[in-house]
Amino acid sequence: MKNLCYPEAMSLDLADDIIKNVRAIIRKEDATGPLFLLTQEPSGAFTIPGGCKDAEDADLLAALHRELQEELHLDPADYSVRPTDIRKEYEHLYNTPPDRAGKNTIISLFLVSNLTKEPRASAEIKDIIWVTADDALQMLKAPHMKELFRLGLEISQAVGKRP
């Protein structure tokens, strides 16, 4: 499972001894209002789609495109993406494997919208689910994921459907 940077990572970008991670607040509209995509890890925990930047990724946007393709079978032509200024640093999110343990992680947040096809869960994740913002906040248990979702939600509401 590569989700959350675990073992199958190609070659993790550990420049400056910091793990770089990208997450996407993926939004769509339906008759009841905005819905947001969460991924479910094999452990059962829900998370915001994304993952770690590999050394092979040209930049954070390239890492995001790769992660969305790997997890959700989405190509860059299938959505619009808007970078945000949200970059949060967290201490010691990972206990294993040894090359990640004890390192800080900087998570960069992106907004994704205007999907032209429905995402599908890959073998890396257990499932995907579209939920309301309130449901997402209940389902996200990791404090950093909940914090990132709240921050992304504020920006998402400000820009509406536009990426």
C-alpha positions as CSV (number, residue, x, y, z in Angstrom):
1,M,0.0,0.0,0.0
2,K,1.5,3.3,-1.0
3,N,-1.2,5.4,0.7
4,L,0.4,7.7,3.4
5,C,3.9,7.1,2.0
6,Y,4.2,3.5,3.1
7,P,6.5,0.9,1.8
8,E,6.0,0.6,-1.9
9,A,7.1,4.2,-2.5
10,M,9.4,4.3,-5.5
11,S,12.0,6.7,-4.1
12,L,10.7,9.1,-1.5
13,D,11.9,12.7,-1.8
14,L,13.6,13.3,1.5
15,A,15.5,16.4,0.5
16,D,16.1,18.5,3.6
17,D,15.2,15.4,5.6
18,I,11.5,16.3,5.3
19,I,8.7,14.2,3.9
20,K,6.7,16.2,1.2
21,N,3.1,15.2,0.9
22,V,0.2,16.4,-1.3
23,R,-3.5,16.1,-0.6
24,A,-6.5,17.0,-2.8
25,I,-9.9,18.3,-1.6
26,I,-12.0,16.9,-4.4
27,R,-15.3,18.5,-4.8
28,K,-18.4,17.9,-7.0
29,E,-21.9,19.3,-6.9
30,D,-25.1,17.4,-6.9
31,A,-28.8,18.4,-6.3
32,T,-28.2,18.7,-2.6
33,G,-25.0,20.7,-2.7
34,P,-21.3,20.1,-2.6
35,L,-19.9,16.6,-2.0
36,F,-16.3,15.7,-1.2
37,L,-14.3,12.6,-2.0
38,L,-12.7,10.6,0.8
39,T,-10.5,7.5,0.3
40,Q,-10.7,4.6,2.7
41,E,-7.4,2.9,3.5
42,P,-7.1,-0.9,3.8
43,S,-7.1,-0.4,7.6
44,G,-10.6,1.2,7.3
45,A,-9.5,4.7,8.1
46,F,-10.8,7.5,5.9
47,T,-8.4,10.1,4.5
48,I,-8.1,12.9,2.0
49,P,-6.8,11.6,-1.4
50,G,-3.1,12.1,-2.0
51,G,0.3,10.9,-0.8
52,C,4.0,11.5,-0.7
53,K,6.2,13.2,-3.3
54,D,8.7,10.8,-4.9
55,A,12.1,11.9,-6.0
56,E,11.0,11.2,-9.6
57,D,8.2,13.8,-9.4
58,A,9.2,17.1,-11.0
59,D,7.3,19.1,-8.4
60,L,4.3,18.9,-6.0
61,L,1.8,19.2,-8.8
62,A,3.4,16.3,-10.6
63,A,3.2,14.3,-7.3
64,L,-0.5,15.2,-7.1
65,H,-1.2,14.1,-10.6
66,R,0.6,10.8,-10.0
67,E,-1.2,10.1,-6.8
68,L,-4.6,10.8,-8.3
69,Q,-3.9,8.5,-11.2
70,E,-2.5,5.7,-8.8
71,E,-5.4,5.9,-6.3
72,L,-8.4,7.0,-8.4
73,H,-7.6,6.3,-12.0
74,L,-7.8,10.0,-12.8
75,D,-5.6,11.6,-15.5
76,P,-4.8,15.3,-15.4
77,A,-7.2,15.9,-18.3
78,D,-10.1,14.5,-16.1
79,Y,-10.1,17.4,-13.6
80,S,-9.2,21.0,-12.9
81,V,-6.7,21.6,-10.1
82,R,-6.1,24.8,-8.1
83,P,-3.0,25.0,-5.8
84,T,-3.6,26.7,-2.4
85,D,-1.2,28.4,-0.1
86,I,-1.9,25.8,2.5
87,R,1.3,24.1,3.6
88,K,1.2,22.6,7.0
89,E,4.2,21.0,8.8
90,Y,3.6,18.1,11.1
91,E,6.0,16.3,13.4
92,H,6.6,12.6,13.3
93,L,3.4,11.5,11.4
94,Y,5.1,8.2,10.5
95,N,6.6,5.6,12.9
96,T,7.6,3.2,10.1
97,P,9.5,2.4,7.9
98,P,12.8,3.5,9.4
99,D,13.6,6.1,6.6
100,R,10.4,8.0,7.5
101,A,10.3,7.5,11.3
102,G,10.9,10.7,13.2
103,K,10.9,13.0,10.2
104,N,8.6,16.0,9.8
105,T,6.1,16.1,7.0
106,I,5.0,19.1,5.1
107,I,1.6,18.6,3.5
108,S,0.5,20.8,0.6
109,L,-3.2,21.1,-0.2
110,F,-4.8,21.4,-3.6
111,L,-8.4,21.8,-4.7
112,V,-9.7,19.5,-7.4
113,S,-13.0,20.0,-9.2
114,N,-14.8,19.9,-12.6
115,L,-14.4,16.1,-12.9
116,T,-15.1,14.8,-16.4
117,K,-15.2,11.1,-15.2
118,E,-16.1,9.4,-12.0
119,P,-13.0,8.3,-9.9
120,R,-12.6,4.6,-9.2
121,A,-10.7,3.1,-6.2
122,S,-7.4,1.4,-7.2
123,A,-5.9,-1.6,-5.4
124,E,-3.9,0.9,-3.2
125,I,-7.1,1.9,-1.4
126,K,-10.1,0.0,0.0
127,D,-12.8,2.3,-1.3
128,I,-13.9,5.8,-2.1
129,I,-17.0,7.7,-0.9
130,W,-18.6,11.0,-1.7
131,V,-19.8,12.8,1.5
132,T,-21.0,16.1,2.7
133,A,-18.6,18.4,4.5
134,D,-20.2,17.5,7.9
135,D,-19.9,13.8,7.2
136,A,-16.3,14.2,6.1
137,L,-15.4,15.9,9.4
138,Q,-17.0,13.1,11.3
139,M,-15.3,10.4,9.2
140,L,-11.8,11.8,9.2
141,K,-10.2,10.7,12.5
142,A,-6.6,11.7,12.2
143,P,-6.3,15.2,13.6
144,H,-4.1,16.5,10.8
145,M,-6.5,15.2,8.1
146,K,-9.4,16.9,9.9
147,E,-7.4,20.1,10.1
148,L,-6.5,20.0,6.4
149,F,-10.0,19.3,5.4
150,R,-11.3,22.3,7.4
151,L,-8.8,24.6,5.8
152,G,-9.5,23.2,2.3
153,L,-13.2,23.5,2.9
154,E,-12.9,27.2,3.7
155,I,-11.1,27.8,0.4
156,S,-13.4,25.5,-1.5
157,Q,-16.5,27.4,-0.3
158,A,-14.9,30.7,-1.3
159,V,-14.2,29.6,-4.8
160,G,-17.3,27.4,-5.3
161,K,-17.1,25.0,-8.2
162,R,-14.2,26.9,-9.8
163,P,-10.8,25.1,-9.5
